[in-house]
Amino acid sequence: MPATYEDVAAVARRYPEVVEGERHGRRTWFVNKKAFAWERGFTKADLRRFGEEGISPPDGPILAVLVADMDDKAAVLDAGIRGIFDMAHFKGYPAVLIEMDKIHKRVLKTALEDAWLAAAPKALVDAYLTR
């Protein structure tokens, strides 16, 4: 069964101080006012870039998640996990994209936890990890 944004919301609520809101008209999950996961549709520019690269954009819902840094991003992408990808707009930005209809819910949970850990203040992360 494909993952949904409701699955994202349920997982995200498990982490301390998460607030669900909206940014740019899309559902976004924040910790300490910093977005760590958000719905990500494709802009006209994104669609044009896909076309220039000779590939079709993914069809289903997309989630963007923060990663700790560019090395972490490279490691996530190099792992070759089905449903996790990058695109031109995100080059040089510490986040990856997730095809919700292709990702296993266990992988989604890990990606959200890693995103939360990347965005949360150090004291909150420390308290979470030592609970």
GROMACS elastic network, one bead per residue, 0.5 to 0.9 nm:
[ bonds ]
;  ai    aj funct       b0    kb
    1   101     6  0.78616   500
    1   104     6  0.83931   500
    1   105     6  0.87262   500
    2   100     6  0.63183   500
    2   102     6  0.63820   500
    2   103     6  0.69545   500
    2   104     6  0.73405   500
    2   105     6  0.77761   500
    3     6     6  0.81231   500
    3     7     6  0.61501   500
    3     8     6  0.78035   500
    3    99     6  0.88317   500
    3   100     6  0.51990   500
    3   101     6  0.58608   500
    3   102     6  0.77552   500
    3   103     6  0.66893   500
    3   104     6  0.70727   500
    3   105     6  0.59481   500
    3   108     6  0.78369   500
    4     7     6  0.50981   500
    4     8     6  0.65499   500
    4     9     6  0.87814   500
    4    61     6  0.80488   500
    4   100     6  0.63151   500
    4   101     6  0.76652   500
    5     9     6  0.61556   500
    5    10     6  0.85631   500
    5    27     6  0.86161   500
    5    39     6  0.79143   500
    5    61     6  0.84294   500
    5    63     6  0.81746   500
    5   100     6  0.80910   500
    6    10     6  0.61281   500
    6    11     6  0.86170   500
    7    10     6  0.50944   500
    7    11     6  0.62057   500
    7    12     6  0.84767   500
    7   105     6  0.80324   500
    7   108     6  0.87941   500
    7   109     6  0.89095   500
    8    11     6  0.52725   500
    8    12     6  0.59330   500
    8    13     6  0.85191   500
    8    29     6  0.89635   500
    8    37     6  0.86006   500
    8    63     6  0.88561   500
    8   108     6  0.77319   500
    8   109     6  0.78919   500
    8   112     6  0.77705   500
    9    12     6  0.51077   500
    9    13     6  0.60787   500
    9    14     6  0.88934   500
    9    20     6  0.77161   500
    9    29     6  0.78492   500
   10    13     6  0.54387   500
   10    14     6  0.69985   500
   11    14     6  0.54933   500
   11    15     6  0.76506   500
   11   108     6  0.87968   500
   11   109     6  0.64891   500
   11   112     6  0.74796   500
   11   113     6  0.84515   500
   12    15     6  0.58018   500
   12    16     6  0.88233   500
   12    18     6  0.67519   500
   12    19     6  0.86776   500
   12    20     6  0.85385   500
   12    29     6  0.71673   500
   12    37     6  0.86890   500
   12   109     6  0.84723   500
   12   112     6  0.68200   500
   12   113     6  0.78546   500
   12   116     6  0.80994   500
   13    16     6  0.75050   500
   13    17     6  0.82775   500
   13    18     6  0.60218   500
   13    19     6  0.77870   500
   13    20     6  0.83306   500
   13    29     6  0.88878   500
   14    18     6  0.80416   500
   15    18     6  0.61478   500
   15    31     6  0.88115   500
   15   113     6  0.78539   500
   15   116     6  0.75232   500
   15   128     6  0.81696   500
   16    31     6  0.79256   500
   16   120     6  0.89791   500
   16   124     6  0.76748   500
   16   125     6  0.89454   500
   16   128     6  0.75643   500
   17    30     6  0.82468   500
   17    31     6  0.58157   500
   17    32     6  0.71171   500
   17   120     6  0.88037   500
   17   124     6  0.87004   500
   18    29     6  0.66411   500
   18    30     6  0.55577   500
   18    32     6  0.76989   500
   18    33     6  0.88940   500
   18   116     6  0.86437   500
   19    28     6  0.84305   500
   19    29     6  0.58330   500
   19    30     6  0.51921   500
   19    31     6  0.63503   500
   19    32     6  0.84211   500
   19    33     6  0.80892   500
   20    27     6  0.71157   500
   20    28     6  0.58278   500
   20    30     6  0.62242   500
   20    31     6  0.89189   500
   21    26     6  0.82363   500
   21    27     6  0.58782   500
   21    28     6  0.52773   500
   21    29     6  0.62356   500
   21    30     6  0.74295   500
   22    25     6  0.58091   500
   22    26     6  0.52260   500
   22    28     6  0.52138   500
   22    29     6  0.80469   500
   22    38     6  0.86186   500
   23    26     6  0.53960   500
   23    27     6  0.65898   500
   23    28     6  0.61542   500
   23    35     6  0.89244   500
   23    38     6  0.82332   500
   24    27     6  0.85041   500
   26    38     6  0.70065   500
   26    39     6  0.56991   500
   26    40     6  0.73873   500
   26    41     6  0.85577   500
   27    37     6  0.86661   500
   27    38     6  0.58294   500
   27    39     6  0.56214   500
   27    40     6  0.88205   500
   28    35     6  0.65287   500
   28    36     6  0.77715   500
   28    37     6  0.58767   500
   28    39     6  0.64344   500
   29    34     6  0.82389   500
   29    35     6  0.56622   500
   29    36     6  0.60315   500
   29    37     6  0.52931   500
   29    38     6  0.61617   500
   30    33     6  0.54360   500
   30    34     6  0.50435   500
   30    36     6  0.57572   500
   30    37     6  0.72953   500
   30    38     6  0.88338   500
   30   116     6  0.83164   500
   30   119     6  0.82218   500
   30   120     6  0.88139   500
   31    34     6  0.53140   500
   31    35     6  0.65563   500
   31    36     6  0.71588   500
   31   116     6  0.71616   500
   31   119     6  0.66136   500
   31   120     6  0.57148   500
   31   121     6  0.82781   500
   32    35     6  0.84169   500
   32   119     6  0.79232   500
   32   120     6  0.64615   500
   32   121     6  0.71832   500
   34   119     6  0.62563   500
   34   120     6  0.77137   500
   35    38     6  0.71939   500
   35    65     6  0.85933   500
   35    66     6  0.78679   500
   35   116     6  0.87315   500
   35   119     6  0.72215   500
   36    64     6  0.81484   500
   36    65     6  0.56779   500
   36    66     6  0.50723   500
   36    67     6  0.82739   500
   36    95     6  0.88022   500
   36   112     6  0.78177   500
   36   115     6  0.53381   500
   36   116     6  0.57755   500
   36   117     6  0.87807   500
   36   118     6  0.76280   500
   36   119     6  0.59058   500
   36   120     6  0.85829   500
   37    63     6  0.68243   500
   37    64     6  0.55357   500
   37    66     6  0.63637   500
   37   112     6  0.71780   500
   37   115     6  0.69825   500
   37   116     6  0.81198   500
   38    62     6  0.86354   500
   38    63     6  0.56658   500
   38    64     6  0.53314   500
   38    65     6  0.66859   500
   39    61     6  0.77134   500
   39    62     6  0.60816   500
   39    64     6  0.62918   500
   40    61     6  0.76946   500
   40    62     6  0.53437   500
   40    63     6  0.54337   500
   40    64     6  0.59872   500
   40    97     6  0.81200   500
   41    61     6  0.73746   500
   41    62     6  0.64527   500
   41    63     6  0.83405   500
   42    45     6  0.78971   500
   42    46     6  0.55867   500
   42    47     6  0.64341   500
   42    57     6  0.82995   500
   42    62     6  0.87378   500
   43    46     6  0.50036   500
   43    47     6  0.63198   500
   43    48     6  0.86020   500
   44    47     6  0.51200   500
   44    48     6  0.61673   500
   44    49     6  0.86814   500
   45    48     6  0.50235   500
   45    49     6  0.62103   500
   45    50     6  0.86818   500
   45    89     6  0.87211   500
   46    49     6  0.51319   500
   46    50     6  0.62716   500
   46    51     6  0.86611   500
   46    57     6  0.85324   500
   46    87     6  0.80289   500
   46    88     6  0.75528   500
   46    89     6  0.69419   500
   47    50     6  0.51152   500
   47    51     6  0.62722   500
   47    52     6  0.86774   500
   47    56     6  0.82175   500
   47    57     6  0.68058   500
   48    51     6  0.50526   500
   48    52     6  0.61747   500
   48    53     6  0.86775   500
   49    53     6  0.61693   500
   49    54     6  0.85457   500
   49    55     6  0.88640   500
   49    87     6  0.85285   500
   49    88     6  0.71054   500
   49    89     6  0.87390   500
   50    53     6  0.51225   500
   50    54     6  0.62764   500
   50    55     6  0.53777   500
   50    56     6  0.60736   500
   50    57     6  0.61140   500
   50    87     6  0.80826   500
   50    88     6  0.83438   500
   51    55     6  0.57974   500
   51    56     6  0.66543   500
   51    57     6  0.82302   500
   52    55     6  0.77168   500
   53    56     6  0.87020   500
   56    59     6  0.84673   500
   58    61     6  0.81879   500
   58    62     6  0.81076   500
   58    99     6  0.70819   500
   59    62     6  0.86359   500
   59    99     6  0.83788   500
   59   101     6  0.89211   500
   60    99     6  0.65410   500
   60   100     6  0.67577   500
   60   101     6  0.61539   500
   60   102     6  0.87286   500
   61    98     6  0.84118   500
   61    99     6  0.62420   500
   61   100     6  0.56031   500
   61   101     6  0.70299   500
   62    97     6  0.65883   500
   62    98     6  0.55021   500
   62   100     6  0.57203   500
   62   101     6  0.84845   500
   63    96     6  0.84449   500
   63    97     6  0.56713   500
   63    98     6  0.50516   500
   63    99     6  0.67366   500
   63   100     6  0.67707   500
   64    95     6  0.65385   500
   64    96     6  0.57353   500
   64    98     6  0.61862   500
   65    94     6  0.86202   500
   65    95     6  0.53575   500
   65    96     6  0.56245   500
   65    97     6  0.63916   500
   65    98     6  0.77267   500
   65   111     6  0.70965   500
   65   112     6  0.68420   500
   65   114     6  0.86511   500
   65   115     6  0.57886   500
   65   116     6  0.87844   500
   66    69     6  0.85293   500
   66    73     6  0.87900   500
   66    93     6  0.87809   500
   66    94     6  0.59422   500
   66    96     6  0.66378   500
   66    97     6  0.89726   500
   66   111     6  0.85195   500
   66   112     6  0.83181   500
   66   114     6  0.78260   500
   66   116     6  0.77564   500
   66   118     6  0.68006   500
   66   119     6  0.74215   500
   67    70     6  0.76552   500
   67    72     6  0.62765   500
   67    73     6  0.60347   500
   67    76     6  0.87049   500
   67    94     6  0.52947   500
   67    95     6  0.51183   500
   67    96     6  0.71602   500
   67   111     6  0.83057   500
   67   114     6  0.66188   500
   67   115     6  0.53359   500
   67   116     6  0.86642   500
   67   117     6  0.85623   500
   67   118     6  0.59339   500
   67   119     6  0.83476   500
   68    71     6  0.80432   500
   68    72     6  0.59467   500
   68    73     6  0.75232   500
   68    94     6  0.66544   500
   68    95     6  0.82445   500
   68   114     6  0.76172   500
   68   115     6  0.71970   500
   68   117     6  0.77988   500
   68   119     6  0.77965   500
   69    72     6  0.52871   500
   69    73     6  0.62913   500
   69    74     6  0.87861   500
   69    93     6  0.82004   500
   69    94     6  0.52028   500
   69    95     6  0.81636   500
   69   118     6  0.82288   500
   70    74     6  0.61384   500
   70    75     6  0.85775   500
   70    92     6  0.71847   500
   70    93     6  0.71739   500
   70    94     6  0.53581   500
   70    95     6  0.82600   500
   71    74     6  0.50978   500
   71    75     6  0.62528   500
   71    76     6  0.86880   500
   71    94     6  0.86884   500
   72    75     6  0.50260   500
   72    76     6  0.61544   500
   72    77     6  0.85914   500
   72    94     6  0.80031   500
   73    76     6  0.51416   500
   73    77     6  0.61510   500
   73    78     6  0.84012   500
   73    93     6  0.87413   500
   73    94     6  0.61564   500
   73    95     6  0.66241   500
   73    96     6  0.68099   500
   74    77     6  0.51745   500
   74    78     6  0.58400   500
   74    79     6  0.84870   500
   75    79     6  0.61224   500
   76    79     6  0.52825   500
   76    80     6  0.73556   500
   76    81     6  0.76667   500
   76    84     6  0.80777   500
   76    85     6  0.89715   500
   76    96     6  0.81444   500
   77    80     6  0.56988   500
   77    81     6  0.72550   500
   77    84     6  0.69543   500
   77    85     6  0.65377   500
   77    86     6  0.76809   500
   77    96     6  0.79037   500
   78    81     6  0.81534   500
   80    83     6  0.86616   500
   80    84     6  0.75059   500
   80    85     6  0.85524   500
   81    84     6  0.57955   500
   81    85     6  0.84288   500
   81   103     6  0.82882   500
   81   107     6  0.85611   500
   82    85     6  0.83252   500
   82    98     6  0.89431   500
   82    99     6  0.85694   500
   82   102     6  0.66610   500
   82   103     6  0.64430   500
   82   104     6  0.85109   500
   83    97     6  0.80945   500
   83    98     6  0.55072   500
   83   100     6  0.72193   500
   83   101     6  0.78288   500
   83   103     6  0.50807   500
   83   104     6  0.84748   500
   84    96     6  0.67908   500
   84    97     6  0.56472   500
   84    99     6  0.64158   500
   84   102     6  0.85643   500
   84   103     6  0.75004   500
   85    96     6  0.60961   500
   85    97     6  0.52497   500
   85    98     6  0.64009   500
   85    99     6  0.79374   500
   86    89     6  0.83411   500
   86    90     6  0.64592   500
   86    91     6  0.73893   500
   86    95     6  0.81603   500
   86    96     6  0.55827   500
   86    97     6  0.58194   500
   86    98     6  0.86628   500
   87    90     6  0.55764   500
   87    91     6  0.66252   500
   87    96     6  0.84800   500
   87    97     6  0.80711   500
   88    91     6  0.52984   500
   88    92     6  0.89702   500
   89    92     6  0.85790   500
   89    93     6  0.83924   500
   90    93     6  0.51898   500
   90    94     6  0.76555   500
   90    95     6  0.68817   500
   90    96     6  0.74935   500
   90    97     6  0.87325   500
   91    94     6  0.82375   500
   91    95     6  0.88220   500
   92    95     6  0.88312   500
   93    96     6  0.85376   500
   95   115     6  0.84892   500
   98   101     6  0.87199   500
   98   102     6  0.80948   500
   98   103     6  0.70242   500
   98   108     6  0.81915   500
   99   102     6  0.54988   500
   99   103     6  0.62537   500
  100   103     6  0.55212   500
  100   104     6  0.84265   500
  100   105     6  0.89493   500
  100   108     6  0.84082   500
  101   104     6  0.84747   500
  103   106     6  0.83241   500
  103   107     6  0.66176   500
  103   108     6  0.65216   500
  104   107     6  0.53214   500
  104   108     6  0.63383   500
  104   109     6  0.88096   500
  105   109     6  0.61557   500
  105   110     6  0.86890   500
  106   109     6  0.51733   500
  106   110     6  0.64546   500
  106   111     6  0.87603   500
  107   110     6  0.51024   500
  107   111     6  0.61364   500
  107   112     6  0.86035   500
  108   111     6  0.50660   500
  108   112     6  0.61415   500
  108   113     6  0.86007   500
  109   112     6  0.51905   500
  109   113     6  0.61944   500
  109   114     6  0.86263   500
  110   113     6  0.51390   500
  110   114     6  0.61296   500
  110   115     6  0.85168   500
  111   114     6  0.51612   500
  111   115     6  0.60852   500
  111   116     6  0.86010   500
  112   116     6  0.60586   500
  112   117     6  0.85045   500
  113   116     6  0.50731   500
  113   117     6  0.61140   500
  113   118     6  0.85696   500
  114   117     6  0.50507   500
  114   118     6  0.61641   500
  114   119     6  0.87597   500
  115   118     6  0.50476   500
  115   119     6  0.63279   500
  115   120     6  0.86185   500
  116   119     6  0.51995   500
  116   120     6  0.58460   500
  116   125     6  0.86348   500
  117   120     6  0.54798   500
  117   121     6  0.82463   500
  117   122     6  0.85446   500
  117   124     6  0.89280   500
  117   125     6  0.61726   500
  118   121     6  0.84521   500
  118   125     6  0.88419   500
  119   122     6  0.89290   500
  120   123     6  0.82904   500
  120   124     6  0.63714   500
  120   125     6  0.61510   500
  121   124     6  0.54045   500
  121   125     6  0.62674   500
  121   126     6  0.86979   500
  122   125     6  0.50180   500
  122   126     6  0.60325   500
  122   127     6  0.85492   500
  123   126     6  0.50886   500
  123   127     6  0.61704   500
  123   128     6  0.85746   500
  124   127     6  0.51113   500
  124   128     6  0.60998   500
  124   129     6  0.85846   500
  125   128     6  0.50373   500
  125   129     6  0.60623   500
  125   130     6  0.85682   500
  126   129     6  0.51905   500
  126   130     6  0.61430   500
  126   131     6  0.86136   500
  127   130     6  0.53135   500
  127   131     6  0.61555   500
  128   131     6  0.54447   500
